[in-house]
Amino acid sequence: MPTGLVGALLLPAHERLRGRETLRHLAGLRRLEGDPRALRRLHADKLAALLRHCARHVPFYRAHLRGAEPSLEAFPVLEREAVREHGRALLAEGFRGSVLPSSTGGSTGRPLQLWTDKAKEARHNAQKLRFRQWFGVRPGDRQVDFWGSPIELGKASWVRTLKDRYLLNQALLSAHDLTEARIDAYARALGRFRPRLVYGYPTVIYRVARHAAAHPERLGGWRPQAVFCTAEMLYPQLREGIARGLDCPVANEYGARDGGLIAHECPEGRLHVASEHVHVEVAEPDEEGVGDLLITNLDGYAMPLVRYRVGDRGRLGREACPCGASLPVLERLEGRRNDFLLGADRRRVHGSAANYVLRERPEVIQYRLVQRADLSLDLQVVATGDWGEPQERAVAAGLRRVLGGELPVRIERVAAIPPSPSGKYRWVESEASAP
């Protein structure tokens, strides 16, 4: 469909039929972007209103507060296991509106059952559209999603597929079973469909972009306006490979199904917190100001998650961004706790340290590094034909160097590395725990 027709008529009609006021929320977000005072006032008002709602209508929080003033500090830090154990008690009593089942993708091996509502979904979608407009991507532009979650793929009936593609200009491609033939087919499909936006897992988009760089005729001269990566860590070599293969800006979207859309990168390369939608705290910061991120979704009234520990670590910034947006900046974003390795002296080492070792090897296409409880390392590598014993020795030496000791390193060359059940790829994972 023509972009103008989708943006002006079909997308608004689709959202109204779904009971979502997405486009109205989008207009409100754009009005607030240049008014920091109004933005801070809205954020404070929404946070206070949500906390009052929780104290009155949510059994889990009411039991914890016991009549205390519903200040943020009075609420407990909400752990994933508490949501798993007390999920029904987190549902708001007497909620007016449709309560919709949802769940996490299960990248940790244990999906988490959640509930959402249409107002929260509409505001979430409006945030996505707002950030995309920063890069010149308009509502109704053609879009291809590389996705692997069985949640979305399971909904992909032929009726929905036809509706999304031929009425809303959105196509969904599976991130599973990435054979060379399928990657080649995806590159050809991009050249035919010519989307303005490519969205999804960076590991998958990287492989398609790498193939496109080697076979540029597959794209037929097409390049997207932007690529937005989500759900996995966007390591530097992935960003560089995607930008080189698809010849366009690459930006990071940070969100979680349980936490909402938390932050998005601007054209200046800074992650901006979607502060109309979420409140972000940094718990127990270390000497560099990095701590566990606690997320409060300000729009989740059906099942409020207050001070929810999403599992990632980061640091908020204080300086304004050159892009001019008044949204706060998430200055540093690190992975989950088990994305950290332990050095020989049991100090914590961020997984990116291992990534810097592996990215220096041009033979490496993909890898998966697992640190066992005894601190030894198991490394699986997908590599080109130039990979051999000298390269293995160099990588093992590099890993020992960044971890500060003679730790055992076992390297296995494999033909492919399967994703997790959610379709995501974990580059670094640790079974070791700090004392």
C-alpha positions as CSV (number, residue, x, y, z in Angstrom):
1,M,0.0,0.0,0.0
2,P,1.1,3.6,-0.5
3,T,2.7,4.9,2.7
4,G,0.5,8.0,2.8
5,L,-2.7,5.8,2.6
6,V,-1.5,3.5,5.4
7,G,-0.3,6.3,7.7
8,A,-3.4,8.5,7.2
9,L,-6.2,5.9,6.9
10,L,-5.4,2.2,7.3
11,L,-3.1,2.3,10.4
12,P,-5.4,4.6,12.4
13,A,-8.4,2.5,11.4
14,H,-6.6,-0.7,12.4
15,E,-5.6,0.8,15.8
16,R,-9.2,2.0,16.5
17,L,-10.6,-1.4,15.6
18,R,-8.1,-2.9,18.1
19,G,-9.3,-0.5,20.8
20,R,-6.0,1.5,20.9
21,E,-5.5,5.2,20.6
22,T,-1.9,4.9,19.4
23,L,-1.9,7.8,17.0
24,R,-3.3,10.2,19.6
25,H,-0.6,9.2,22.1
26,L,2.0,9.7,19.4
27,A,0.9,13.3,18.8
28,G,1.1,14.0,22.5
29,L,4.7,12.6,22.7
30,R,5.9,14.8,19.9
31,R,4.5,17.9,21.6
32,L,6.4,17.2,24.8
33,E,9.8,16.4,23.3
34,G,11.0,20.0,23.4
35,D,9.5,20.9,26.8
36,P,11.6,19.4,29.6
37,R,9.5,21.0,32.4
38,A,6.2,19.6,31.1
39,L,7.9,16.3,30.5
40,R,9.2,16.1,34.1
41,R,5.8,17.2,35.5
42,L,4.0,14.5,33.4
43,H,6.4,11.9,34.6
44,A,6.0,12.8,38.2
45,D,2.2,12.9,38.0
46,K,2.0,9.5,36.2
47,L,4.3,7.9,38.8
48,A,2.3,9.3,41.7
49,A,-1.0,8.2,40.1
50,L,0.3,4.7,39.5
51,L,1.5,4.3,43.0
52,R,-1.8,5.4,44.5
53,H,-3.6,2.9,42.1
54,C,-1.3,0.1,43.4
55,A,-1.9,0.9,47.0
56,R,-5.7,0.9,46.6
57,H,-6.3,-1.8,44.0
58,V,-3.4,-4.3,43.8
59,P,-3.5,-7.0,46.5
60,F,0.3,-7.7,46.4
61,Y,1.3,-4.1,47.0
62,R,-1.5,-3.4,49.4
63,A,-0.3,-6.2,51.6
64,H,3.3,-4.8,51.6
65,L,2.4,-1.2,52.2
66,R,-0.1,-1.9,55.1
67,G,-1.5,1.5,54.9
68,A,1.8,3.4,54.5
69,E,2.1,6.4,52.3
70,P,2.6,5.0,48.7
71,S,6.0,6.6,48.0
72,L,8.2,4.8,45.6
73,E,10.7,3.9,48.4
74,A,8.0,2.1,50.3
75,F,7.4,-0.4,47.5
76,P,9.6,-3.5,47.5
77,V,12.0,-4.3,44.7
78,L,10.0,-6.7,42.6
79,E,11.9,-9.9,41.6
80,R,11.0,-12.1,38.7
81,E,10.3,-15.0,41.0
82,A,7.8,-12.9,43.0
83,V,5.9,-12.2,39.7
84,R,6.0,-16.0,39.0
85,E,4.7,-16.8,42.5
86,H,2.3,-14.0,43.1
87,G,1.2,-13.2,39.5
88,R,-2.6,-13.1,40.2
89,A,-2.1,-10.9,43.3
90,L,-0.4,-8.3,41.0
91,L,-3.6,-7.9,39.0
92,A,-5.6,-4.8,39.8
93,E,-9.0,-5.4,41.3
94,G,-11.9,-4.0,39.4
95,F,-9.8,-3.0,36.4
96,R,-12.0,-1.4,33.7
97,G,-10.8,-2.6,30.4
98,S,-9.7,-5.8,28.6
99,V,-6.9,-7.7,30.4
100,L,-4.8,-9.4,27.8
101,P,-2.5,-12.4,28.4
102,S,1.2,-11.9,27.6
103,S,4.4,-13.6,28.5
104,T,8.2,-13.2,28.1
105,G,9.9,-15.0,25.3
106,G,11.7,-17.5,27.5
107,S,15.3,-16.7,26.6
108,T,16.2,-17.8,30.2
109,G,14.5,-21.1,29.7
110,R,11.5,-20.2,31.9
111,P,8.8,-18.0,30.2
112,L,7.0,-15.6,32.6
113,Q,3.2,-15.3,32.4
114,L,2.0,-11.6,32.4
115,W,-1.1,-9.6,31.7
116,T,-1.3,-6.3,29.8
117,D,-4.1,-4.0,28.6
118,K,-4.9,-2.0,25.5
119,A,-4.0,1.4,26.9
120,K,-0.5,0.1,27.8
121,E,-0.1,-1.4,24.4
122,A,-1.2,1.8,22.6
123,R,1.3,3.9,24.5
124,H,4.0,1.3,23.9
125,N,3.3,1.4,20.2
126,A,3.3,5.2,20.2
127,Q,6.7,5.2,21.8
128,K,8.0,3.0,19.0
129,L,6.5,5.3,16.3
130,R,8.0,8.4,18.0
131,F,11.5,7.0,18.1
132,R,11.3,5.8,14.5
133,Q,10.3,9.3,13.3
134,W,13.6,10.5,14.7
135,F,15.2,8.6,11.9
136,G,12.8,9.6,9.2
137,V,10.7,6.4,9.4
138,R,7.0,7.4,9.1
139,P,3.9,5.5,10.2
140,G,2.9,3.3,7.3
141,D,6.4,2.9,5.9
142,R,7.3,-0.6,4.7
143,Q,8.9,-2.6,7.5
144,V,10.5,-6.0,7.8
145,D,10.8,-7.7,11.2
146,F,13.4,-10.5,11.8
147,W,11.8,-12.2,14.8
148,G,12.0,-15.5,16.6
149,S,9.6,-15.4,19.5
150,P,7.0,-18.2,19.3
151,I,4.6,-15.6,20.7
152,E,4.5,-13.6,17.5
153,L,5.2,-16.5,15.1
154,G,2.4,-18.5,16.6
155,K,0.0,-15.7,15.8
156,A,1.1,-15.5,12.2
157,S,-2.0,-17.0,10.6
158,W,-2.3,-16.5,6.9
159,V,-5.1,-13.9,7.4
160,R,-2.9,-11.9,9.7
161,T,0.1,-12.2,7.4
162,L,-1.9,-10.9,4.5
163,K,-3.4,-8.1,6.5
164,D,0.0,-7.0,7.9
165,R,1.8,-7.1,4.6
166,Y,-0.7,-5.9,2.1
167,L,-2.7,-3.4,4.3
168,L,-0.1,-2.3,6.9
169,N,3.2,-2.7,4.9
170,Q,4.7,-5.0,7.6
171,A,6.4,-8.3,6.9
172,L,7.6,-10.9,9.5
173,L,10.5,-13.2,8.8
174,S,11.5,-16.0,11.1
175,A,14.8,-15.9,12.9
176,H,14.9,-19.7,13.2
177,D,16.7,-22.2,11.0
178,L,19.0,-19.7,9.3
179,T,20.5,-21.9,6.6
180,E,22.6,-20.2,3.9
181,A,19.7,-20.8,1.5
182,R,17.2,-19.1,3.8
183,I,19.6,-16.1,4.4
184,D,20.0,-15.7,0.6
185,A,16.2,-15.8,0.2
186,Y,15.8,-13.2,2.9
187,A,18.3,-10.9,1.1
188,R,16.3,-11.3,-2.1
189,A,13.1,-10.6,-0.3
190,L,14.5,-7.4,1.1
191,G,15.4,-6.3,-2.4
192,R,11.9,-7.0,-3.7
193,F,9.9,-5.6,-0.8
194,R,12.3,-2.7,-0.3
195,P,11.3,-1.8,3.3
196,R,12.2,1.6,4.8
197,L,12.8,0.0,8.2
198,V,14.5,-3.3,9.1
199,Y,13.8,-4.3,12.7
200,G,14.8,-7.3,14.9
201,Y,17.6,-9.4,16.4
202,P,21.0,-7.9,15.6
203,T,22.6,-11.4,15.2
204,V,20.1,-12.3,12.5
205,I,20.2,-9.0,10.7
206,Y,24.0,-9.1,10.8
207,R,24.0,-12.4,9.0
208,V,21.7,-11.1,6.3
209,A,23.7,-7.9,5.9
210,R,26.9,-9.9,5.7
211,H,25.4,-12.0,2.9
212,A,24.2,-8.9,1.2
213,A,27.6,-7.3,1.3
214,A,29.0,-10.4,-0.5
215,H,26.1,-10.5,-3.0
216,P,25.0,-6.8,-3.5
217,E,22.9,-7.8,-6.6
218,R,20.4,-9.5,-4.2
219,L,19.3,-6.1,-3.0
220,G,18.9,-4.5,-6.4
221,G,20.2,-1.1,-5.3
222,W,17.9,-0.9,-2.3
223,R,19.0,0.4,1.2
224,P,16.7,1.0,4.2
225,Q,16.3,4.3,5.9
226,A,17.4,2.7,9.2
227,V,17.9,-0.6,11.0
228,F,16.7,-0.9,14.6
229,C,18.1,-3.7,16.7
230,T,16.4,-5.1,19.8
231,A,16.2,-8.0,22.2
232,E,20.0,-8.8,22.2
233,M,23.2,-6.9,23.0
234,L,24.2,-4.8,20.0
235,Y,27.9,-5.4,20.0
236,P,30.2,-3.1,17.9
237,Q,31.0,-5.7,15.3
238,L,27.3,-6.4,14.7
239,R,26.6,-2.7,14.4
240,E,29.5,-2.2,12.0
241,G,28.6,-5.2,9.9
242,I,25.0,-4.2,9.6
243,A,25.8,-0.6,8.7
244,R,28.4,-1.8,6.1
245,G,26.1,-4.4,4.5
246,L,22.9,-2.4,4.4
247,D,24.5,1.1,4.1
248,C,22.3,2.8,6.6
249,P,22.2,4.1,10.2
250,V,21.9,1.4,12.9
251,A,20.2,2.2,16.3
252,N,19.6,0.2,19.4
253,E,16.1,-0.2,21.0
254,Y,16.1,-1.3,24.6
255,G,13.0,-2.9,26.0
256,A,11.6,-6.1,27.5
257,R,8.2,-7.7,27.3
258,D,8.0,-7.5,31.1
259,G,9.4,-4.0,31.4
260,G,8.1,-2.3,28.3
261,L,10.0,-0.1,25.9
262,I,12.6,1.4,28.1
263,A,15.0,3.4,25.9
264,H,15.9,4.0,22.3
265,E,19.0,5.4,20.6
266,C,18.8,8.8,18.9
267,P,20.7,9.8,15.7
268,E,23.5,11.1,18.0
269,G,24.0,7.6,19.4
270,R,22.6,8.2,22.9
271,L,20.0,5.9,24.5
272,H,17.0,8.0,25.6
273,V,14.7,6.8,28.3
274,A,11.0,6.7,27.3
275,S,10.2,8.7,30.5
276,E,6.6,9.2,29.6
277,H,6.2,5.4,29.7
278,V,8.7,4.2,32.3
279,H,10.5,5.2,35.4
280,V,14.1,3.9,35.7
281,E,16.1,3.5,38.9
282,V,19.7,2.3,39.4
283,A,19.9,0.0,42.4
284,E,23.1,-0.4,44.5
285,P,25.4,1.4,42.0
286,D,29.1,0.4,42.0
287,E,32.0,2.9,42.0
288,E,31.2,3.7,38.4
289,G,27.5,4.3,39.1
290,V,26.4,1.1,37.4
291,G,23.8,-0.9,39.1
292,D,20.8,-3.1,38.6
293,L,18.0,-1.4,36.6
294,L,14.6,-1.2,38.3
295,I,11.8,-0.4,35.9
296,T,8.3,0.9,36.7
297,N,6.0,0.9,33.7
298,L,3.8,4.0,34.2
299,D,1.1,2.7,31.9
300,G,0.6,-0.8,33.2
301,Y,-2.5,-0.4,35.3
302,A,-3.9,-3.9,34.7
303,M,-0.8,-5.6,36.1
304,P,1.5,-2.9,37.6
305,L,5.2,-3.9,37.8
306,V,6.7,-1.4,40.2
307,R,10.5,-1.3,40.8
308,Y,10.8,-4.5,38.7
309,R,14.3,-5.9,38.4
310,V,14.6,-6.6,34.7
311,G,18.0,-8.3,35.1
312,D,20.1,-5.7,33.2
313,R,22.6,-3.2,34.6
314,G,23.2,0.3,33.6
315,R,23.9,4.0,34.5
316,L,21.9,7.1,34.0
317,G,23.6,10.1,32.5
318,R,23.4,13.8,33.6
319,E,24.4,15.7,30.5
320,A,22.0,16.8,27.8
321,C,22.1,15.1,24.5
322,P,23.2,17.1,21.4
323,C,20.1,15.9,19.6
324,G,18.0,18.3,21.6
325,A,15.5,15.7,23.0
326,S,14.7,16.4,26.6
327,L,14.3,12.7,27.5
328,P,16.8,11.4,30.0
329,V,19.8,9.5,28.8
330,L,20.7,5.9,29.7
331,E,24.5,6.6,29.5
332,R,25.6,3.0,29.9
333,L,23.8,-0.3,29.4
334,E,25.2,-3.7,30.3
335,G,23.8,-7.1,30.0
336,R,22.3,-9.4,32.6
337,R,24.2,-10.6,35.6
338,N,25.0,-14.0,33.9
339,D,26.4,-12.1,30.9
340,F,29.4,-11.2,33.2
341,L,32.4,-13.5,33.5
342,L,34.6,-14.0,36.6
343,G,38.3,-13.5,36.4
344,A,40.8,-15.9,37.9
345,D,40.7,-13.7,41.1
346,R,36.8,-13.9,40.9
347,R,36.4,-10.3,40.0
348,R,33.5,-9.5,37.6
349,V,34.5,-8.9,34.0
350,H,31.9,-7.7,31.5
351,G,31.2,-10.1,28.7
352,S,32.3,-7.5,26.2
353,A,35.9,-8.2,27.2
354,A,35.6,-11.6,25.6
355,N,33.8,-10.0,22.6
356,Y,36.8,-7.7,22.0
357,V,39.0,-10.8,21.8
358,L,36.8,-12.7,19.3
359,R,35.9,-9.7,17.2
360,E,39.6,-9.3,16.3
361,R,39.5,-12.7,14.5
362,P,38.1,-12.1,11.0
363,E,37.6,-15.8,10.6
364,V,34.8,-15.8,13.3
365,I,31.3,-15.6,12.0
366,Q,29.5,-16.4,15.3
367,Y,30.4,-17.7,18.8
368,R,28.9,-18.7,22.1
369,L,31.1,-18.6,25.3
370,V,29.9,-20.3,28.5
371,Q,31.9,-20.0,31.7
372,R,31.3,-23.0,34.0
373,A,31.1,-22.9,37.8
374,D,34.8,-23.8,38.1
375,L,35.6,-20.7,35.9
376,S,36.7,-22.8,32.9
377,L,35.5,-21.7,29.5
378,D,33.6,-23.6,26.7
379,L,33.7,-21.7,23.4
380,Q,31.7,-22.7,20.3
381,V,32.8,-21.1,17.1
382,V,31.3,-20.8,13.6
383,A,34.2,-19.8,11.4
384,T,35.5,-19.6,7.9
385,G,37.8,-22.1,6.4
386,D,40.9,-20.2,7.6
387,W,40.1,-21.2,11.2
388,G,42.6,-23.7,12.7
389,E,44.9,-24.4,15.6
390,P,46.9,-21.1,15.5
391,Q,43.7,-19.1,15.7
392,E,42.4,-21.3,18.6
393,R,45.7,-20.7,20.5
394,A,45.5,-17.0,19.9
395,V,41.8,-16.8,21.1
396,A,42.5,-18.9,24.2
397,A,45.5,-16.7,25.1
398,G,43.4,-13.6,24.6
399,L,40.6,-14.9,26.9
400,R,43.1,-15.8,29.6
401,R,44.6,-12.4,29.3
402,V,41.4,-10.5,29.9
403,L,40.4,-12.8,32.7
404,G,43.8,-12.6,34.4
405,G,44.8,-16.2,34.8
406,E,45.5,-19.6,33.3
407,L,41.9,-20.7,33.1
408,P,41.0,-23.9,31.1
409,V,39.6,-22.9,27.6
410,R,37.9,-25.6,25.5
411,I,37.2,-24.6,21.9
412,E,34.9,-26.4,19.6
413,R,34.3,-25.5,16.0
414,V,30.7,-26.1,15.0
415,A,28.6,-25.6,11.8
416,A,25.9,-23.6,13.5
417,I,24.8,-22.3,16.9
418,P,21.1,-22.7,17.6
419,P,19.2,-19.8,19.2
420,S,17.3,-20.0,22.5
421,P,13.6,-21.0,22.4
422,S,12.8,-17.3,22.0
423,G,15.0,-17.0,18.9
424,K,17.6,-14.9,20.6
425,Y,21.3,-15.7,20.6
426,R,23.4,-15.4,23.8
427,W,27.0,-14.6,23.0
428,V,28.3,-14.9,26.6
429,E,26.8,-16.7,29.5
430,S,28.3,-17.5,32.9
431,E,27.3,-20.3,35.4
432,A,29.9,-19.0,37.9
433,S,28.8,-16.7,40.7
434,A,30.8,-14.0,42.5
435,P,31.4,-14.6,46.2
